Amino acid sequence: MEKAEERRPVVYVHELDPAANTYAVNGIHHARLKARVPFPVDIDPAGIDRL
């Protein structure tokens, strides 16, 4: 049986590496995700469980 904390939402952020022309993981977020590039975003993946 899975524990609740093992099933929590997660967001993987990728960024384009222009030298390699591939995407690389730039972050893994279980809690608040706040970014300005390529556009402003501020979300709480854990909040999805409360919907």
C-alpha positions, 0 to 999 in steps of 0.5 A: 500500500502506498503512503499518502506522501508518496502519491503527492503531486510533483512538477518537473521543470525543463529548460532548453539547453541551446548548446545541446538543443535538448531539454534538461530538468531544471527543477522538481517541485513538490511544494510551491513553484514560482517562476518568471521565465518563460512567463510568470507562474506561481502554483502549489502542486500540493494544493491540488490534493485539496481540490 
